[in-house]
């Protein structure tokens, strides 16, 4: 009798290569790669990595927008047990350097458009032994196809194990430094299975991903469709007209969008002419959908909307398609402002400040336990102990349950601003602004924004005798952090309200400036 061998992400790749060999795994424009070809390319990449000296659980960095090679690199790491470390291409140079140095990859794959940026950072990136350019010729890097050609068709001598780390996905923290979420083979496979079940995907499904693959959201949704042999259609950036054309022409069945992006799609003048007959699910996440927008979407596209709530650390809950009832009872209409109920194999509880459970309709911290939870933070023992306690993930989000077991987000302890589906942490922006010598105090809040949901607003107190313009504050910020995190507006104030503890009173700030 054979010994029990636990399943890994490698098994999904091999199953698809056998059962759905000619089915596209990825499509991008007029290019595509089948499930069989994906496995073949993954094996050669992993073999080439081994010939470069990498062993199982060494890190492989990727700095790239969405493209077919990104999918191949993900597959290579999933099969071999190499650890994929993704880098947010929207970050500024110092932020990219921090992530690369923290994850310490021995190989860094990158798109040619980032060559100049990386060249200026190379002396700082001491762990990187080889640079591989995905899509061009750079004199200090190896070309992607030459690298692949150096690998063997049989793959490396090692293979992923269930206990292996699969990926490091970096998420900003309240300290201002990105934290690398440790996601294991076992947990990511279970997460993919959860996404497959929740979206009810099968081998004929095609999901369109416009969110970047360095995000856990896009990565997990794609893996969920691949779990059942389906196809991922990649776009490099969000373009509502191109998205609708793909739904019409490419047989897209599932979309994954932030609510603000849903609104931009619904605003397209030709939406009534698009063939949406194959589209069965629109997953929206990052926030609840405004009721008028949801009703409009369901009128135009049908009862196909689904809300998912989670973080890089853990997937938590979902409001299913059948639970979207804009014309239902008052109780059912209220569900539309919720983030649904816990996923199977997931427990959620609401705790007060003393760690005691809160009754329905009483707010407290959302605490989650899941079989698909991150294992902690890379090189950050302190943050791991703060977030992962006794088998539970302390999300830092404040929420409550109703009598039906529906979960509602009330506030965010971590002061995260969600702008266009991107998480922006106020502390990180505050630190960047406060590095200016002329600024005495600063508090960053989210300002309601019709287009983006929220926009970053900085309330600033100047030092005596100093003056700055709004443009100067924003420009300074842009040299320190990614452009999408910079304030959209700056309010100059005489003082910032404080709590008795001396902490900034952001509740009062929001009441003063956001209403």
C-alpha positions as CSV (number, residue, x, y, z in Angstrom):
1,X,0.0,0.0,0.0
2,X,1.4,3.4,-1.0
3,X,2.1,6.0,1.6
4,X,-0.3,8.9,1.8
5,X,1.1,11.9,-0.1
6,X,-0.7,15.2,0.6
7,X,-1.9,17.3,-2.3
8,X,-0.1,20.4,-3.3
9,X,-0.6,23.0,-6.0
10,X,1.6,20.8,-8.2
11,X,-1.3,18.3,-8.4
12,X,-3.7,20.9,-9.8
13,X,-1.2,21.7,-12.5
14,X,-0.7,18.1,-13.4
15,X,-4.4,17.2,-13.3
16,X,-5.2,20.1,-15.7
17,X,-2.3,19.1,-18.0
18,X,-3.8,15.6,-18.3
19,X,-7.5,16.2,-18.2
20,X,-7.8,19.6,-19.9
21,X,-4.5,19.5,-21.9
22,X,-5.6,21.7,-24.9
23,X,-7.8,24.0,-22.9
24,X,-6.3,27.5,-22.5
25,X,-4.9,28.1,-19.1
26,X,-4.2,31.8,-19.8
27,X,-5.3,34.1,-22.6
28,X,-3.9,37.6,-23.2
29,X,-4.9,39.4,-26.4
30,X,-4.0,37.1,-29.3
31,X,-1.7,35.0,-27.2
32,X,-2.6,31.9,-25.1
33,X,-1.0,29.0,-23.4
34,X,-2.8,25.6,-22.7
35,X,-2.7,23.7,-19.5
36,X,-0.3,21.2,-21.0
37,X,2.0,24.0,-22.2
38,X,1.8,25.7,-18.8
39,X,3.1,22.6,-17.0
40,X,5.8,22.1,-19.6
41,X,7.0,25.7,-19.3
42,X,6.8,25.6,-15.5
43,X,9.0,22.5,-15.3
44,X,11.7,24.1,-17.5
45,X,11.7,27.3,-15.5
46,X,12.0,25.4,-12.2
47,X,14.8,23.3,-13.7
48,X,16.6,26.4,-14.9
49,X,16.3,27.9,-11.4
50,X,17.8,24.8,-9.9
51,X,20.7,24.9,-12.4
52,X,21.2,28.5,-11.2
53,X,21.8,27.2,-7.7
54,X,18.3,27.5,-6.2
55,X,17.0,24.9,-3.9
56,X,13.4,24.2,-2.7
57,X,12.1,27.1,-0.6
58,X,14.5,29.6,-2.1
59,X,12.7,32.8,-3.2
60,X,12.0,34.0,-6.7
61,X,11.0,37.7,-7.1
62,X,8.7,39.0,-9.8
63,X,8.3,42.7,-10.7
64,X,5.8,42.8,-13.6
65,X,2.4,43.8,-14.8
66,X,-0.1,41.0,-15.8
67,X,1.2,38.9,-18.6
68,X,1.6,35.2,-19.7
69,X,5.1,34.9,-18.2
70,X,3.7,35.9,-14.8
71,X,1.3,32.9,-14.9
72,X,4.2,30.6,-15.9
73,X,6.4,31.8,-13.0
74,X,3.5,31.3,-10.6
75,X,3.1,27.7,-11.9
76,X,6.9,27.0,-11.7
77,X,7.0,27.9,-8.1
78,X,3.7,26.1,-7.3
79,X,5.1,22.9,-8.8
80,X,8.7,23.0,-7.5
81,X,8.4,24.4,-4.0
82,X,10.3,27.6,-4.8
83,X,8.7,30.5,-3.0
84,X,7.1,33.2,-5.2
85,X,7.7,36.7,-3.9
86,X,5.6,39.3,-5.7
87,X,6.5,43.0,-5.9
88,X,3.9,45.7,-6.4
89,X,5.0,47.5,-9.6
90,X,3.2,50.7,-8.5
91,X,5.5,51.3,-5.5
92,X,8.4,53.8,-5.4
93,X,12.0,52.7,-5.5
94,X,12.6,52.7,-1.7
95,X,9.5,50.5,-1.2
96,X,10.5,48.1,-3.9
97,X,14.0,47.8,-2.3
98,X,12.6,47.1,1.1
99,X,10.4,44.2,-0.3
100,X,13.2,42.7,-2.3
101,X,15.7,42.9,0.6
102,X,13.1,41.5,3.0
103,X,12.2,38.5,0.9
104,X,15.8,38.1,-0.4
105,X,15.1,36.4,-3.7
106,X,18.1,34.9,-5.5
107,X,16.5,35.5,-8.9
108,X,14.4,38.5,-9.9
109,X,12.2,38.4,-13.0
110,X,11.2,41.8,-14.3
111,X,9.6,43.6,-17.3
112,X,11.9,45.8,-19.4
113,X,9.9,48.9,-18.4
114,X,11.4,48.6,-14.9
115,X,15.0,48.2,-16.0
116,X,16.0,51.7,-15.3
117,X,14.4,51.7,-11.9
118,X,16.0,48.4,-11.0
119,X,19.4,49.4,-12.3
120,X,19.4,52.3,-9.8
121,X,18.6,49.8,-7.0
122,X,20.9,46.9,-7.9
123,X,23.7,47.8,-5.5
124,X,21.2,47.7,-2.7
125,X,19.6,44.3,-3.7
126,X,22.4,42.2,-2.3
127,X,20.5,38.8,-2.4
128,X,19.8,38.9,-6.1
129,X,22.2,36.8,-8.1
130,X,20.5,36.8,-11.5
131,X,18.2,39.2,-13.2
132,X,15.9,37.8,-15.9
133,X,14.2,40.2,-18.3
134,X,10.8,38.9,-19.3
135,X,10.2,40.9,-22.4
136,X,13.3,42.6,-23.8
137,X,17.1,42.8,-23.9
138,X,19.0,44.4,-21.0
139,X,22.8,44.1,-20.9
140,X,23.0,43.2,-17.2
141,X,20.1,40.6,-17.4
142,X,19.4,37.3,-19.0
143,X,16.6,37.1,-21.5
144,X,13.5,35.1,-20.4
145,X,13.5,32.6,-23.3
146,X,17.3,32.0,-22.9
147,X,16.7,31.2,-19.3
148,X,13.9,28.8,-20.0
149,X,16.0,27.1,-22.7
150,X,18.6,26.2,-20.1
151,X,16.1,24.1,-18.2
152,X,15.3,20.4,-18.6
153,X,11.9,19.2,-19.7
154,X,11.8,16.8,-16.7
155,X,11.9,19.7,-14.2
156,X,14.0,20.1,-11.1
157,X,15.1,17.3,-8.8
158,X,12.8,18.6,-6.0
159,X,9.0,19.0,-5.9
160,X,6.7,21.0,-3.7
161,X,5.6,19.5,-0.3
162,X,2.4,20.3,1.5
163,X,4.2,22.0,4.4
164,X,6.2,24.3,2.0
165,X,5.7,28.0,1.8
166,X,4.2,28.8,-1.6
167,X,4.3,32.6,-1.8
168,X,5.1,35.8,0.0
169,X,2.5,38.4,-0.7
170,X,3.4,41.8,0.7
171,X,0.7,43.9,2.4
172,X,1.2,47.4,3.8
173,X,1.0,47.6,7.6
174,X,0.3,50.4,10.1
175,X,4.0,50.7,10.7
176,X,4.4,51.9,7.2
177,X,6.6,49.0,6.2
178,X,5.1,46.3,3.9
179,X,4.7,42.9,5.6
180,X,5.2,39.6,3.7
181,X,2.3,37.3,4.3
182,X,3.5,33.7,4.4
183,X,1.1,31.6,2.4
184,X,1.6,27.9,2.4
185,X,1.1,25.2,-0.3
186,X,-1.6,23.6,1.8
187,X,-3.4,26.8,2.6
188,X,-3.3,28.2,-0.9
189,X,-4.7,25.0,-2.4
190,X,-7.5,25.1,0.1
191,X,-8.1,28.8,-0.7
192,X,-8.2,27.9,-4.4
193,X,-10.8,25.2,-3.7
194,X,-12.9,27.7,-1.7
195,X,-12.9,30.2,-4.6
196,X,-13.8,27.5,-7.0
197,X,-16.8,26.4,-4.9
198,X,-18.0,30.0,-4.1
199,X,-17.9,31.1,-7.8
200,X,-19.1,27.6,-8.9
201,X,-16.5,27.5,-11.6
202,X,-15.8,24.6,-14.0
203,X,-13.6,23.7,-16.9
204,X,-15.6,25.8,-19.4
205,X,-15.3,29.0,-17.2
206,X,-13.3,32.0,-18.2
207,X,-12.4,34.6,-15.6
208,X,-11.2,38.0,-16.6
209,X,-8.6,39.5,-14.3
210,X,-7.8,43.2,-14.5
211,X,-6.5,43.4,-10.9
212,X,-2.7,42.9,-10.8
213,X,-1.4,39.4,-10.1
214,X,0.8,40.6,-7.2
215,X,-2.5,41.0,-5.3
216,X,-3.9,38.0,-3.4
217,X,-7.3,38.9,-4.8
218,X,-6.4,38.3,-8.5
219,X,-4.1,35.5,-7.7
220,X,-6.7,33.6,-5.6
221,X,-9.5,34.1,-8.1
222,X,-7.3,32.8,-10.9
223,X,-6.2,29.8,-8.9
224,X,-9.9,29.1,-8.1
225,X,-10.8,28.9,-11.8
226,X,-7.7,26.8,-12.5
227,X,-8.7,24.4,-9.7
228,X,-11.4,23.1,-11.9
229,X,-9.5,23.4,-15.2
230,X,-10.9,26.7,-16.4
231,X,-9.2,29.7,-18.2
232,X,-7.8,33.0,-16.9
233,X,-8.1,35.9,-19.3
234,X,-5.5,38.6,-18.4
235,X,-5.7,42.3,-19.0
236,X,-2.8,44.5,-18.0
237,X,-4.9,47.3,-16.7
238,X,-8.6,48.3,-16.2
239,X,-10.3,49.6,-19.3
240,X,-14.1,49.3,-19.1
241,X,-14.6,49.3,-22.8
242,X,-12.0,46.6,-23.4
243,X,-13.5,44.6,-20.5
244,X,-17.0,44.6,-22.1
245,X,-15.5,43.7,-25.4
246,X,-13.8,40.7,-23.8
247,X,-17.2,39.6,-22.2
248,X,-18.7,39.9,-25.7
249,X,-15.9,38.3,-27.8
250,X,-14.0,36.0,-25.4
251,X,-16.8,34.2,-23.6
252,X,-15.9,35.6,-20.2
253,X,-18.1,34.0,-17.5
254,X,-16.7,35.5,-14.3
255,X,-15.5,39.0,-13.5
256,X,-13.6,40.2,-10.4
257,X,-14.0,44.0,-9.8
258,X,-14.0,46.6,-7.0
259,X,-17.4,48.4,-6.7
260,X,-15.9,51.5,-8.2
261,X,-14.9,49.6,-11.3
262,X,-18.3,48.0,-11.6
263,X,-19.8,51.5,-11.8
264,X,-17.4,52.5,-14.6
265,X,-18.5,49.3,-16.5
266,X,-22.2,50.1,-16.0
267,X,-21.6,53.7,-17.3
268,X,-20.3,52.4,-20.6
269,X,-22.8,53.7,-23.3
270,X,-22.8,50.5,-25.3
271,X,-23.4,48.1,-22.4
272,X,-26.9,47.3,-23.7
273,X,-25.4,46.0,-26.9
274,X,-23.0,43.5,-25.2
275,X,-23.7,39.8,-25.2
276,X,-23.6,38.9,-21.5
277,X,-25.4,35.6,-21.8
278,X,-22.3,33.6,-20.7
279,X,-21.5,35.9,-17.7
280,X,-22.8,34.2,-14.6
281,X,-20.8,35.8,-11.7
282,X,-19.5,39.3,-10.9
283,X,-17.4,39.1,-7.8
284,X,-17.0,42.5,-6.1
285,X,-14.8,42.9,-3.1
286,X,-13.0,45.6,-1.0
287,X,-16.3,47.2,0.0
288,X,-20.1,46.8,0.0
289,X,-21.9,47.9,-3.2
290,X,-24.1,51.0,-2.9
291,X,-27.8,49.9,-3.2
292,X,-28.6,52.1,-6.2
293,X,-25.6,50.8,-8.1
294,X,-26.4,47.2,-7.2
295,X,-30.0,47.5,-8.4
296,X,-28.8,49.1,-11.7
297,X,-26.3,46.3,-12.2
298,X,-28.8,43.6,-11.6
299,X,-31.3,45.3,-14.0
300,X,-28.7,45.4,-16.7
301,X,-26.8,42.2,-16.1
302,X,-29.1,40.0,-14.0
303,X,-28.8,38.4,-10.5
304,X,-25.1,37.6,-10.9
305,X,-23.4,39.6,-8.2
306,X,-21.4,38.2,-5.3
307,X,-19.5,40.0,-2.5
308,X,-16.3,38.5,-1.0
309,X,-14.6,39.8,2.2
310,X,-11.1,38.9,3.2
311,X,-7.5,40.0,3.5
312,X,-4.1,38.8,2.3
313,X,-4.0,37.0,5.6
314,X,-7.3,35.1,5.4
315,X,-10.4,34.7,3.2
316,X,-13.4,35.2,5.5
317,X,-16.9,35.5,4.1
318,X,-19.2,36.0,1.2
319,X,-22.6,37.3,0.2
320,X,-23.9,34.8,-2.3
321,X,-25.7,35.6,-5.5
322,X,-29.0,34.2,-4.1
323,X,-28.6,36.5,-1.1
324,X,-28.6,39.6,-3.2
325,X,-32.2,40.6,-2.9
326,X,-32.6,44.3,-3.6
327,X,-36.4,43.9,-3.8
328,X,-36.7,41.6,-0.8
329,X,-37.9,42.3,2.7
330,X,-36.3,45.0,4.8
331,X,-34.2,42.3,6.5
332,X,-32.9,41.0,3.2
333,X,-32.3,44.5,1.8
334,X,-30.0,45.1,4.8
335,X,-28.0,42.0,3.8
336,X,-26.8,44.0,0.8
337,X,-24.7,46.3,3.2
338,X,-23.1,43.2,4.7
339,X,-20.2,41.0,3.6
340,X,-22.2,37.8,4.0
341,X,-21.6,34.7,6.0
342,X,-18.4,32.8,6.9
343,X,-17.1,30.4,4.2
344,X,-17.1,26.7,4.9
345,X,-14.1,25.6,7.1
346,X,-14.0,29.2,8.4
347,X,-15.0,30.5,11.8
348,X,-15.6,34.2,12.6
349,X,-16.2,35.7,15.9
350,X,-16.6,39.3,17.1
351,X,-14.5,40.2,20.2
352,X,-14.6,43.2,22.5
353,X,-11.5,44.9,24.0
354,X,-11.4,42.2,26.7
355,X,-11.4,39.3,24.3
356,X,-15.0,38.4,25.1
357,X,-17.5,37.5,22.4
358,X,-20.0,40.3,21.3
359,X,-23.7,39.5,20.9
360,X,-25.5,40.3,17.6
361,X,-25.6,44.0,16.7
362,X,-22.7,44.8,19.0
363,X,-19.5,45.8,17.3
364,X,-16.0,44.5,18.0
365,X,-12.9,43.2,16.3
366,X,-13.4,40.6,13.5
367,X,-11.4,37.5,14.4
368,X,-11.1,34.7,11.9
369,X,-10.0,31.0,12.0
370,X,-9.6,29.2,8.7
371,X,-7.9,26.2,7.1
372,X,-6.6,28.5,4.4
373,X,-5.1,31.2,6.7
374,X,-1.6,32.7,6.3
375,X,1.1,31.3,8.6
376,X,2.4,34.7,9.8
377,X,4.7,37.4,8.4
378,X,8.1,36.9,6.9
379,X,10.9,38.2,9.1
380,X,8.4,39.9,11.4
381,X,7.9,37.9,14.6
382,X,6.4,40.8,16.5
383,X,3.7,41.5,13.9
384,X,3.0,37.7,13.6
385,X,2.4,37.5,17.4
386,X,0.1,40.5,17.3
387,X,-2.0,39.2,14.4
388,X,-2.0,35.4,14.7
389,X,-3.0,34.3,18.2
390,X,-4.1,30.9,19.4
391,X,-5.0,29.8,15.8
392,X,-7.0,32.9,15.1
393,X,-6.3,35.9,12.8
394,X,-7.0,39.3,14.4
395,X,-8.0,41.3,11.4
396,X,-7.9,44.8,12.9
397,X,-11.3,45.4,11.2
398,X,-14.3,46.3,13.4
399,X,-17.6,44.5,12.6
400,X,-20.7,42.9,13.9
401,X,-23.2,40.1,13.2
402,X,-26.9,40.5,12.8
403,X,-29.4,37.9,14.0
404,X,-29.2,36.1,10.6
405,X,-25.4,35.6,11.0
406,X,-24.6,38.2,8.4
407,X,-21.3,40.1,9.0
408,X,-21.1,43.8,8.7
409,X,-18.0,46.0,8.5
410,X,-18.3,48.9,10.9
411,X,-14.8,50.5,10.8
412,X,-11.2,49.7,10.4
413,X,-8.8,49.7,13.3
414,X,-5.9,49.9,10.9
415,X,-7.3,53.1,9.3
416,X,-7.1,51.7,5.9
417,X,-8.4,53.8,3.0
418,X,-9.9,51.9,0.1
419,X,-9.5,53.9,-3.1
420,X,-10.4,52.2,-6.3
421,X,-10.0,48.8,-4.7
422,X,-6.5,49.5,-3.4
423,X,-5.7,49.5,0.3
424,X,-3.9,52.6,1.4
425,X,-2.8,52.8,5.0
426,X,-2.9,56.2,6.6
427,X,0.1,55.7,8.8
428,X,2.3,55.1,5.8
429,X,1.2,58.3,4.1
430,X,1.5,60.3,7.4
431,X,5.1,59.1,7.8
432,X,5.9,60.3,4.3
433,X,4.4,63.7,4.9
434,X,6.0,64.2,8.3
435,X,9.4,63.7,6.8
436,X,9.1,67.2,5.4
437,X,10.9,69.6,7.8
438,X,8.3,72.3,7.5
439,X,5.4,70.1,8.7
440,X,4.7,69.8,12.4
441,X,1.7,67.4,12.5
442,X,-0.3,65.3,10.1
443,X,-3.3,63.1,10.1
444,X,-4.6,61.2,7.0
445,X,-8.2,60.2,6.5
446,X,-10.3,58.8,3.7
447,X,-12.5,61.4,2.0
448,X,-15.7,60.1,0.3
449,X,-15.2,60.1,-3.5
450,X,-17.9,59.4,-6.1
451,X,-15.4,57.8,-8.5
452,X,-12.9,56.0,-6.3
453,X,-15.0,55.3,-3.2
454,X,-12.5,57.1,-1.0
455,X,-9.6,59.4,-1.7
456,X,-6.6,60.2,0.5
457,X,-7.0,63.5,2.4
458,X,-4.1,64.9,4.6
459,X,-4.8,67.3,7.4
460,X,-1.6,69.2,8.0
461,X,-0.3,71.5,10.7
462,X,2.7,73.7,9.7
463,X,5.7,74.6,11.9
464,X,5.8,78.2,13.0
465,X,6.8,80.6,10.2
466,X,6.6,77.8,7.5
467,X,4.3,77.7,4.5
468,X,3.7,75.1,1.9
469,X,1.1,74.8,-0.9
470,X,-1.1,71.7,-1.4
471,X,0.9,70.9,-4.6
472,X,4.2,71.0,-2.7
473,X,2.9,68.6,0.0
474,X,1.6,66.2,-2.6
475,X,4.8,66.4,-4.6
476,X,7.0,65.7,-1.6
477,X,4.8,62.7,-0.8
478,X,5.2,61.3,-4.3
479,X,9.0,61.1,-3.8
480,X,8.5,58.9,-0.8
481,X,5.7,56.5,-1.6
482,X,3.8,55.2,-4.6
483,X,1.9,57.8,-6.6
484,X,-1.5,56.1,-6.0
485,X,-1.0,56.6,-2.2
486,X,-0.4,60.3,-2.3
487,X,-3.0,62.7,-1.0
488,X,-5.6,63.9,-3.4
489,X,-6.3,66.9,-1.2
490,X,-4.5,68.7,1.7
491,X,-6.2,70.7,4.4
492,X,-4.1,73.1,6.4
493,X,-5.3,73.3,10.0
494,X,-4.2,75.2,13.1
495,X,-4.4,72.0,15.2
496,X,-5.4,68.4,15.0
497,X,-7.9,67.1,17.6
498,X,-6.6,64.6,20.2
499,X,-8.0,62.0,22.5
500,X,-7.2,62.1,26.2
501,X,-4.6,59.5,25.6
502,X,-2.8,61.9,23.2
503,X,-3.7,59.9,20.2
504,X,-5.2,61.7,17.2
505,X,-9.0,61.7,17.2
506,X,-9.8,60.6,13.7
507,X,-13.5,60.2,14.5
508,X,-13.7,63.9,15.0
509,X,-11.5,64.6,12.0
510,X,-13.9,62.6,9.8
511,X,-16.9,64.3,11.2
512,X,-15.3,67.7,10.6
513,X,-14.1,67.2,7.1
514,X,-16.0,64.3,5.6
515,X,-19.6,65.1,6.2
